[in-house]
Amino acid sequence: MNATDSERRLLTLWARVLGVPEDRIRRTDNFFEIGGKSMDAARLVVALEHRLALHEVACNAVLSSMAALLDERSKP
């Protein structure tokens, strides 16, 4: 399955926050399993302009799940 626009944008943020190349991150990756720590999650929340709470990042740590939650939030 191809990545959605939200997944691609989120992947870019993950790469920046984690300091890893974008091509090392897959849509099925877990933020914490690829090196994310609690402070990285907090930085991600800020980068997302608080569209997700810290506990939501922890509960939706797979890139595709996190992107789907963001998409759900943006629906009218």
Residue frames as a rotation matrix with the C-alpha (Angstrom) as fourth column:
MET 1
0.581 0.814 0.000 0.00
0.814 -0.581 0.000 0.00
0.000 0.000 -1.000 0.00
ASN 2
-0.178 -0.620 0.764 1.22
0.569 -0.698 -0.434 3.50
0.803 0.358 0.477 -0.82
ALA 3
-0.628 -0.130 -0.767 1.80
0.742 -0.396 -0.541 6.05
-0.234 -0.909 0.345 1.90
THR 4
0.523 0.833 0.182 -0.82
0.849 -0.528 -0.022 8.76
0.078 0.166 -0.983 2.34
ASP 5
0.229 -0.385 0.894 0.00
0.164 -0.890 -0.425 12.47
0.960 0.244 -0.141 2.25
SER 6
0.770 0.114 0.627 -0.32
-0.557 -0.360 0.749 12.58
0.311 -0.926 -0.214 6.04
GLU 7
0.866 -0.490 0.095 2.07
0.386 0.778 0.495 9.65
-0.317 -0.392 0.864 6.40
ARG 8
0.270 -0.797 0.541 4.64
0.806 -0.120 -0.579 11.37
0.526 0.592 0.610 4.19
ARG 9
0.319 -0.114 0.941 4.41
-0.274 -0.961 -0.024 14.62
0.907 -0.251 -0.338 6.17
LEU 10
0.901 0.062 0.428 4.61
-0.432 0.185 0.883 12.75
-0.025 -0.981 0.194 9.46
LEU 11
0.723 -0.687 0.073 7.58
0.691 0.717 -0.095 10.72
0.013 0.119 0.993 8.21
THR 12
0.149 -0.660 0.736 9.43
0.360 -0.657 -0.662 13.98
0.921 0.363 0.140 7.54
LEU 13
0.482 0.087 0.872 8.72
-0.668 -0.608 0.430 15.17
0.567 -0.789 -0.235 11.09
TRP 14
0.982 -0.144 0.126 9.79
0.030 0.768 0.640 11.83
-0.188 -0.625 0.758 12.59
ALA 15
0.476 -0.852 0.217 13.05
0.776 0.291 -0.560 11.96
0.414 0.435 0.800 10.64
ARG 16
0.101 -0.411 0.906 13.76
-0.094 -0.911 -0.402 15.49
0.990 -0.044 -0.131 11.83
VAL 17
0.649 0.233 0.724 12.89
-0.703 -0.179 0.688 14.77
0.290 -0.956 0.048 15.47
LEU 18
0.927 -0.245 0.285 14.79
0.074 0.862 0.501 11.46
-0.369 -0.443 0.817 15.57
GLY 19
0.275 -0.869 -0.411 17.72
-0.786 -0.449 0.424 12.62
-0.553 0.207 -0.807 13.46
VAL 20
-0.293 -0.315 0.903 17.47
0.225 0.895 0.385 9.70
-0.929 0.316 -0.191 11.03
PRO 21
-0.934 -0.053 -0.353 17.21
-0.322 -0.306 0.896 9.67
-0.155 0.951 0.269 7.23
GLU 22
-0.075 0.993 -0.096 13.67
-0.919 -0.106 -0.381 9.53
-0.388 0.059 0.920 5.88
ASP 23
0.125 0.126 -0.984 14.45
-0.759 0.650 -0.013 6.42
0.639 0.749 0.177 3.85
ARG 24
-0.857 -0.447 -0.257 15.08
-0.152 0.695 -0.702 4.52
0.492 -0.563 -0.664 7.12
ILE 25
-0.705 0.673 0.225 11.47
-0.359 -0.065 -0.931 5.00
-0.612 -0.737 0.288 8.29
ARG 26
-0.868 0.490 -0.080 8.55
0.221 0.525 0.822 2.86
0.445 0.695 -0.564 7.10
ARG 27
-0.274 0.866 0.419 4.83
-0.631 -0.490 0.601 3.39
0.726 -0.099 0.681 7.58
THR 28
0.606 0.489 -0.627 4.73
0.065 0.755 0.652 0.30
0.793 -0.436 0.426 9.82
ASP 29
-0.437 -0.867 -0.240 7.52
0.409 0.046 -0.912 1.53
0.801 -0.497 0.334 12.12
ASN 30
0.660 0.522 -0.540 6.93
0.698 -0.162 0.697 2.29
0.276 -0.837 -0.472 15.77
PHE 31
0.676 -0.351 0.648 8.29
-0.244 -0.936 -0.253 5.67
0.695 0.013 -0.719 16.90
PHE 32
0.624 -0.398 0.673 9.79
-0.750 -0.063 0.658 4.22
-0.220 -0.915 -0.338 20.07
GLU 33
0.736 -0.325 0.594 11.17
0.266 0.945 0.188 1.04
-0.623 0.019 0.782 18.50
ILE 34
0.568 -0.563 0.601 13.21
0.700 -0.053 -0.712 3.04
0.433 0.825 0.364 15.99
GLY 35
-0.407 -0.907 -0.105 14.86
0.769 -0.279 -0.575 5.10
0.492 -0.315 0.811 18.69
GLY 36
-0.027 0.465 0.885 12.30
-0.123 -0.880 0.459 7.60
0.992 -0.097 0.081 19.95
LYS 37
-0.727 -0.183 -0.661 12.46
0.637 0.180 -0.750 8.51
0.256 -0.966 -0.014 23.65
SER 38
0.148 0.863 -0.483 9.99
0.954 -0.254 -0.162 10.46
-0.262 -0.437 -0.860 25.76
MET 39
-0.132 -0.255 -0.958 11.73
0.122 -0.963 0.240 13.78
-0.984 -0.086 0.158 25.04
ASP 40
-0.983 -0.177 0.050 11.59
0.055 -0.026 0.998 13.00
-0.175 0.984 0.035 21.32
ALA 41
-0.349 0.931 0.109 7.86
0.912 0.310 0.270 12.37
0.217 0.194 -0.957 21.65
ALA 42
0.238 0.382 -0.893 7.47
0.637 -0.756 -0.153 15.74
-0.733 -0.532 -0.423 23.38
ARG 43
-0.603 -0.526 -0.599 9.41
-0.138 -0.671 0.729 17.39
-0.785 0.523 0.332 20.54
LEU 44
-0.876 0.349 0.333 7.13
0.458 0.387 0.800 15.65
0.150 0.854 -0.498 18.05
VAL 45
0.070 0.936 -0.345 4.04
0.971 -0.144 -0.193 17.00
-0.231 -0.321 -0.919 19.84
VAL 46
0.040 -0.143 -0.989 5.48
0.123 -0.981 0.147 20.51
-0.992 -0.128 -0.021 19.49
ALA 47
-0.894 -0.426 -0.137 6.37
-0.101 -0.106 0.989 19.91
-0.436 0.899 0.052 15.83
LEU 48
-0.616 0.753 0.230 2.76
0.729 0.435 0.529 18.79
0.299 0.494 -0.817 15.29
GLU 49
-0.732 0.280 0.621 1.61
-0.294 -0.952 0.084 22.06
0.615 -0.121 0.780 16.86
HIS 50
-0.855 0.295 0.428 -0.10
-0.375 0.220 -0.901 20.11
-0.359 -0.930 -0.077 19.66
ARG 51
-0.135 0.817 -0.561 -2.57
-0.905 0.129 0.406 18.40
0.404 0.563 0.721 17.32
LEU 52
0.370 0.187 -0.910 -1.81
0.182 0.946 0.268 15.26
0.911 -0.264 0.316 19.34
ALA 53
0.722 -0.153 0.675 -1.28
-0.687 -0.272 0.674 14.93
0.080 -0.950 -0.301 23.08
LEU 54
-0.314 -0.947 0.073 1.78
-0.944 0.302 -0.135 13.12
0.106 -0.111 -0.988 24.40
HIS 55
-0.352 0.225 0.909 -0.28
-0.382 0.852 -0.358 10.10
-0.855 -0.473 -0.214 25.51
GLU 56
0.762 0.645 -0.064 -1.77
-0.290 0.251 -0.924 9.87
-0.579 0.722 0.378 21.99
VAL 57
0.265 -0.772 -0.578 1.71
-0.908 0.002 -0.419 9.67
0.325 0.635 -0.700 20.50
ALA 58
-0.639 -0.531 0.556 2.46
-0.724 0.660 -0.202 6.80
-0.259 -0.532 -0.806 22.90
CYS 59
-0.094 0.717 0.690 -0.82
-0.175 0.671 -0.721 5.00
-0.980 -0.189 0.063 22.14
ASN 60
0.916 0.376 0.140 -0.54
0.098 0.127 -0.987 5.49
-0.389 0.918 0.079 18.36
ALA 61
0.263 -0.944 -0.201 3.20
-0.319 -0.282 0.905 5.04
-0.910 -0.174 -0.375 17.96
VAL 62
-0.225 -0.287 0.931 3.06
0.747 0.563 0.354 3.32
-0.626 0.775 0.088 14.53
LEU 63
-0.895 -0.251 -0.369 3.45
0.017 -0.846 0.533 5.91
-0.446 0.471 0.761 11.77
SER 64
-0.763 0.640 0.087 0.36
0.169 0.069 0.983 4.83
0.624 0.765 -0.161 9.81
SER 65
-0.019 0.769 -0.639 -1.80
0.956 0.201 0.213 4.82
0.292 -0.607 -0.739 12.96
MET 66
-0.352 -0.190 -0.917 -0.57
0.593 -0.803 -0.061 8.24
-0.725 -0.565 0.395 14.04
ALA 67
-0.993 -0.018 -0.115 -1.25
-0.081 -0.605 0.792 9.63
-0.084 0.796 0.599 10.56
ALA 68
-0.471 0.879 -0.068 -4.75
0.530 0.344 0.775 8.12
0.705 0.329 -0.628 10.55
LEU 69
0.008 0.434 -0.901 -5.50
0.970 -0.223 -0.099 9.77
-0.244 -0.873 -0.423 13.90
LEU 70
-0.668 -0.305 -0.679 -4.32
0.181 -0.951 0.249 13.13
-0.722 0.043 0.691 12.54
ASP 71
-0.928 0.366 0.075 -6.49
0.042 -0.099 0.994 12.62
0.371 0.925 0.076 9.45
GLU 72
-0.185 0.889 -0.420 -9.50
0.883 0.338 0.327 11.81
0.432 -0.310 -0.847 11.63
ARG 73
-0.174 0.049 -0.984 -8.95
0.748 -0.643 -0.164 15.01
-0.641 -0.764 0.075 13.60
SER 74
-0.857 -0.268 -0.441 -8.86
-0.027 -0.830 0.557 17.12
-0.515 0.489 0.704 10.45
LYS 75
-0.629 0.712 0.311 -12.26
0.672 0.297 0.678 15.93
0.391 0.636 -0.666 9.17
PRO 76
-0.717 0.413 0.561 -15.00
-0.408 -0.902 0.142 18.54
0.565 -0.127 0.815 9.39
